[in-house]
Amino acid sequence: MNGWNAGSIPDQNGRVAVVTGANSGLGLSTATELARHGARVVLAVRNVAAGERAADGIRKTAPRAELEVRRLDLASLDSVKEFAAELTTGFPAVDLLINNAGVVLLGQRRTTVDGFELHFATNVLGQFALTGLLLDALGRADAARVVNLSSLSHKNTVLDFDDLMSERDFDASRAYGRSKLGTTAFGLELDRRLRATSSPIASVLAHPGLTSTNLTPRAWEDRGFIGTVFAKAFLLRTQPVERGVLPQLYAATAPGVGGGQFFGPSGKGEQRGHVAEVRPSTEAADPSVGTRLWAAAQDLTGVTYL
């Protein structure tokens, strides 16, 4: 995989790609490259005005890009259901679902309109529900893929099934790590269930290592001077978005990718470098964890599938 870059992406003409959080950072870069290579891209964004600006920017570099901007707030199950219903009306088949959107390190504990802790609601439950609601459309495509965006932070924690909403002793960093562990365990459990039904859909995972995006300064904005210092120190260790996005683009488009594979940077600690196949944490790969998470997600979202 050394040397694989955005120019290596095969022709995507005729494919429909849904990219969540596509108005900035990794999502914008993903949407841009897929559009450049011919895919019809749906920018699924919480802020439609920001999404339209992003689409205008993509058209400047890819004048023939086929783009649609649609509102999606993963922190609201009603929004997820509305988005999925409208999308499948216009697109009976979906080739790529890139579950890219997420929130990170939001200071004080916050809850959603559904009463869920914001990290877990957005990074796990919203993606679980969206994937389930689009599963039929994905199944009608030829060799569809679902790509879930993990994080290095998933390796440093375990899920507390007695406190998934972090109501006891909340810590933002821990809540984020657990949510990304949930994302990873979900992607792997989705793969197991798709295989069990002989589905042609592949569930694949990727993480960007340490990448500089707009989420980094936002994550520390509520922490004053110390937060600013930490943000600047972190940015010195990161790689640019153009490099960090490659694992998820590889997962989405490279020929021969199979369900259950996980891609990230090849360098020390998977922080930076060329695209390589990497391993999830033991906790994320544990089928019993995946089974418990799946049951909890179905119960919390009311979305049942596979």
C-alpha positions as CSV (number, residue, x, y, z in Angstrom):
1,M,0.0,0.0,0.0
2,N,3.0,2.3,0.2
3,G,2.6,5.1,-2.3
4,W,-1.2,4.8,-2.4
5,N,-2.7,8.2,-2.7
6,A,-5.8,10.0,-3.8
7,G,-4.7,9.7,-7.4
8,S,-4.9,5.9,-7.0
9,I,-8.6,6.0,-6.5
10,P,-10.4,4.0,-9.3
11,D,-13.1,5.5,-11.5
12,Q,-16.2,6.1,-9.3
13,N,-18.6,6.9,-12.1
14,G,-22.1,5.5,-11.5
15,R,-21.6,5.2,-7.8
16,V,-23.6,7.0,-5.1
17,A,-21.6,7.9,-2.0
18,V,-23.0,9.3,1.3
19,V,-20.5,11.1,3.4
20,T,-21.5,12.3,6.8
21,G,-19.8,15.4,8.2
22,A,-18.8,16.4,4.7
23,N,-18.6,20.1,5.2
24,S,-15.1,20.2,6.7
25,G,-12.0,18.3,7.6
26,L,-11.8,14.6,6.7
27,G,-15.4,14.5,5.5
28,L,-14.9,17.4,3.1
29,S,-11.6,15.8,1.8
30,T,-13.4,12.5,1.3
31,A,-16.3,14.0,-0.5
32,T,-14.0,16.0,-2.7
33,E,-11.9,13.1,-3.8
34,L,-14.9,10.8,-4.5
35,A,-16.5,13.6,-6.5
36,R,-13.3,14.2,-8.5
37,H,-13.3,10.5,-9.4
38,G,-16.8,10.6,-10.7
39,A,-19.0,9.5,-7.8
40,R,-22.3,11.3,-7.1
41,V,-21.8,12.5,-3.6
42,V,-24.4,13.3,-0.9
43,L,-23.0,15.7,1.6
44,A,-24.8,14.8,4.8
45,V,-24.3,17.7,7.2
46,R,-25.8,19.3,10.3
47,N,-25.4,22.8,8.9
48,V,-26.9,23.0,5.4
49,A,-25.4,26.5,4.7
50,A,-21.9,25.2,5.6
51,G,-22.6,22.2,3.4
52,E,-23.5,24.4,0.4
53,R,-20.3,26.4,0.9
54,A,-18.4,23.1,0.9
55,A,-20.1,21.9,-2.3
56,D,-19.3,25.2,-4.0
57,G,-15.6,24.7,-3.0
58,I,-15.6,21.2,-4.4
59,R,-17.1,22.4,-7.7
60,K,-14.2,24.9,-8.1
61,T,-11.8,21.9,-8.3
62,A,-14.2,19.5,-9.9
63,P,-16.5,21.5,-12.1
64,R,-18.4,18.4,-13.2
65,A,-19.0,17.1,-9.7
66,E,-22.4,15.7,-9.0
67,L,-23.2,16.9,-5.4
68,E,-26.3,17.1,-3.2
69,V,-26.4,18.7,0.3
70,R,-28.8,17.2,2.8
71,R,-29.4,17.9,6.4
72,L,-28.4,15.2,8.9
73,D,-27.9,15.6,12.7
74,L,-26.6,12.3,14.0
75,A,-27.4,13.5,17.5
76,S,-31.1,13.4,16.8
77,L,-32.8,10.1,15.9
78,D,-35.7,12.0,14.3
79,S,-33.2,13.7,12.0
80,V,-31.5,10.4,11.1
81,K,-34.9,8.8,10.2
82,E,-36.0,11.8,8.2
83,F,-32.7,11.9,6.3
84,A,-32.8,8.2,5.5
85,A,-36.4,8.3,4.3
86,E,-35.7,11.2,2.0
87,L,-32.4,9.8,0.7
88,T,-33.8,6.4,-0.2
89,T,-36.7,8.0,-2.1
90,G,-34.2,9.8,-4.3
91,F,-31.5,7.0,-4.3
92,P,-32.9,3.5,-4.3
93,A,-29.3,2.2,-4.3
94,V,-26.3,3.5,-2.3
95,D,-22.8,2.3,-3.0
96,L,-20.8,3.9,-0.3
97,L,-21.8,5.0,3.2
98,I,-18.9,6.8,4.9
99,N,-19.7,7.2,8.6
100,N,-17.2,10.1,9.1
101,A,-19.0,12.6,11.2
102,G,-18.3,12.8,14.9
103,V,-17.9,15.0,18.0
104,V,-14.8,15.1,20.2
105,L,-13.9,16.3,23.7
106,L,-16.8,18.7,24.4
107,G,-15.8,19.8,27.9
108,Q,-18.8,19.5,30.2
109,R,-21.2,16.6,29.8
110,R,-23.9,17.4,27.2
111,T,-27.0,15.4,26.2
112,T,-29.0,15.2,23.0
113,V,-32.7,15.8,22.3
114,D,-33.1,12.1,22.9
115,G,-31.5,12.3,26.3
116,F,-28.2,10.5,25.3
117,E,-24.7,11.6,26.1
118,L,-23.5,13.6,23.1
119,H,-20.4,11.7,22.2
120,F,-22.1,8.3,22.4
121,A,-25.2,9.5,20.7
122,T,-23.4,11.0,17.7
123,N,-20.4,8.6,17.3
124,V,-22.3,5.4,17.9
125,L,-26.0,5.5,18.1
126,G,-26.6,7.9,15.2
127,Q,-24.3,5.9,12.9
128,F,-25.9,2.6,14.0
129,A,-29.3,3.9,13.2
130,L,-28.3,5.5,9.9
131,T,-26.6,2.3,8.7
132,G,-29.6,0.2,9.5
133,L,-32.0,2.5,7.8
134,L,-29.9,2.6,4.7
135,L,-29.1,-1.1,4.7
136,D,-31.7,-2.0,2.0
137,A,-30.4,0.7,-0.3
138,L,-26.9,-0.5,0.2
139,G,-28.0,-4.1,-0.5
140,R,-29.3,-3.0,-3.9
141,A,-25.9,-1.7,-5.0
142,D,-23.2,-3.7,-6.5
143,A,-20.6,-4.5,-3.8
144,A,-21.5,-1.7,-1.4
145,R,-19.2,-0.7,1.4
146,V,-19.9,0.9,4.8
147,V,-16.8,2.7,6.2
148,N,-16.8,3.6,9.9
149,L,-14.2,6.1,11.1
150,S,-12.4,4.9,14.2
151,S,-9.7,6.7,16.2
152,L,-6.5,5.7,18.0
153,S,-8.3,6.6,21.2
154,H,-10.4,3.5,20.9
155,K,-7.4,1.5,22.1
156,N,-7.1,3.1,25.5
157,T,-10.4,2.2,27.1
158,V,-13.2,-0.3,27.6
159,L,-17.0,0.0,27.3
160,D,-18.9,0.3,30.6
161,F,-22.2,-1.3,29.7
162,D,-23.7,-0.2,33.0
163,D,-23.0,3.4,32.2
164,L,-22.9,3.9,28.4
165,M,-24.1,7.5,28.8
166,S,-21.3,8.4,31.2
167,E,-23.6,9.6,33.9
168,R,-21.1,8.6,36.7
169,D,-17.9,10.6,37.0
170,F,-18.0,12.1,33.5
171,D,-14.7,12.8,31.7
172,A,-14.8,14.2,28.2
173,S,-11.7,12.4,27.0
174,R,-12.8,9.1,28.3
175,A,-16.3,9.5,26.9
176,Y,-14.8,10.3,23.5
177,G,-12.6,7.2,23.6
178,R,-15.4,5.0,24.6
179,S,-17.6,6.3,21.8
180,K,-14.8,5.6,19.3
181,L,-14.4,2.1,20.8
182,G,-18.2,1.8,20.2
183,T,-17.8,2.9,16.6
184,T,-15.0,0.3,16.1
185,A,-16.9,-2.5,17.8
186,F,-20.0,-1.7,15.8
187,G,-18.1,-1.8,12.5
188,L,-16.7,-5.2,13.3
189,E,-20.0,-6.6,14.6
190,L,-21.7,-5.3,11.4
191,D,-19.1,-7.3,9.4
192,R,-19.8,-10.5,11.4
193,R,-23.6,-10.1,10.8
194,L,-23.3,-9.2,7.2
195,R,-21.1,-12.3,6.6
196,A,-23.6,-14.5,8.5
197,T,-26.3,-13.5,6.0
198,S,-24.1,-13.8,3.0
199,S,-24.7,-10.1,2.3
200,P,-22.6,-8.5,-0.5
201,I,-22.1,-5.4,1.6
202,A,-18.7,-5.0,3.2
203,S,-18.2,-3.2,6.6
204,V,-14.7,-1.7,6.7
205,L,-12.9,0.5,9.2
206,A,-10.3,3.2,9.1
207,H,-8.6,5.7,11.3
208,P,-6.6,8.9,10.4
209,G,-3.9,8.7,13.0
210,L,-3.0,12.1,14.3
211,T,-4.5,14.5,11.8
212,S,-5.0,18.2,12.0
213,T,-8.7,19.0,11.5
214,N,-11.0,21.7,12.8
215,L,-12.2,19.4,15.5
216,T,-8.8,19.7,17.3
217,P,-9.1,23.4,18.3
218,R,-12.8,23.0,19.0
219,A,-12.1,20.1,21.4
220,W,-10.1,22.4,23.7
221,E,-12.0,25.7,23.2
222,D,-13.7,25.4,26.6
223,R,-10.5,24.9,28.5
224,G,-9.0,28.4,28.3
225,F,-5.2,29.0,28.2
226,I,-4.2,25.4,29.1
227,G,-6.5,24.1,26.3
228,T,-4.9,26.4,23.8
229,V,-1.4,25.2,24.8
230,F,-2.5,21.5,24.5
231,A,-4.1,22.1,21.1
232,K,-1.0,23.8,19.7
233,A,1.2,21.0,21.1
234,F,-1.0,18.4,19.5
235,L,-1.0,20.1,16.2
236,L,2.8,20.0,16.0
237,R,2.5,16.2,16.0
238,T,-0.2,15.9,13.4
239,Q,-0.2,15.2,9.6
240,P,-2.3,17.2,7.2
241,V,-5.9,16.3,6.3
242,E,-4.8,15.3,2.8
243,R,-2.7,12.6,4.3
244,G,-5.0,11.6,7.2
245,V,-7.9,11.0,4.9
246,L,-6.1,8.3,2.8
247,P,-7.0,5.3,5.1
248,Q,-10.8,6.0,4.7
249,L,-10.5,6.6,1.0
250,Y,-8.6,3.4,0.6
251,A,-11.2,1.5,2.7
252,A,-13.9,3.0,0.5
253,T,-12.4,2.6,-3.0
254,A,-9.4,0.3,-3.2
255,P,-10.0,-2.9,-5.1
256,G,-9.8,-6.1,-3.1
257,V,-10.8,-4.6,0.3
258,G,-12.8,-7.1,2.3
259,G,-15.3,-6.8,5.2
260,G,-13.7,-6.5,8.6
261,Q,-10.5,-4.9,7.4
262,F,-9.1,-1.9,9.3
263,F,-6.8,0.7,7.8
264,G,-4.7,3.4,9.3
265,P,-1.2,5.1,9.0
266,S,1.8,2.8,8.8
267,G,4.2,4.8,11.0
268,K,5.2,4.5,14.6
269,G,2.1,4.2,16.8
270,E,-0.1,4.5,13.7
271,Q,0.2,8.2,14.1
272,R,1.3,9.2,10.7
273,G,2.5,7.5,7.4
274,H,1.3,5.6,4.4
275,V,-1.9,3.6,4.4
276,A,-1.5,0.1,6.1
277,E,-3.8,-2.5,7.4
278,V,-3.9,-2.2,11.2
279,R,-5.5,-4.0,14.1
280,P,-8.3,-3.0,16.4
281,S,-8.0,-3.3,20.2
282,T,-8.7,-6.6,21.8
283,E,-11.9,-5.1,23.3
284,A,-13.2,-3.8,20.0
285,A,-12.6,-7.2,18.3
286,D,-14.2,-9.2,21.1
287,P,-17.5,-10.7,19.6
288,S,-19.1,-10.7,23.0
289,V,-18.6,-6.9,23.2
290,G,-20.0,-6.5,19.7
291,T,-23.1,-8.5,20.6
292,R,-23.7,-6.5,23.8
293,L,-23.2,-3.2,22.0
294,W,-25.5,-4.2,19.2
295,A,-28.3,-5.2,21.6
296,A,-27.9,-1.9,23.5
297,A,-27.9,0.1,20.3
298,Q,-31.1,-1.6,19.1
299,D,-32.8,-1.0,22.4
300,L,-31.7,2.7,22.6
301,T,-32.5,3.7,19.0
302,G,-35.4,1.4,18.2
303,V,-33.7,0.5,14.9
304,T,-33.5,-3.2,14.5
305,Y,-31.7,-5.0,11.7
306,L,-29.6,-8.1,10.9
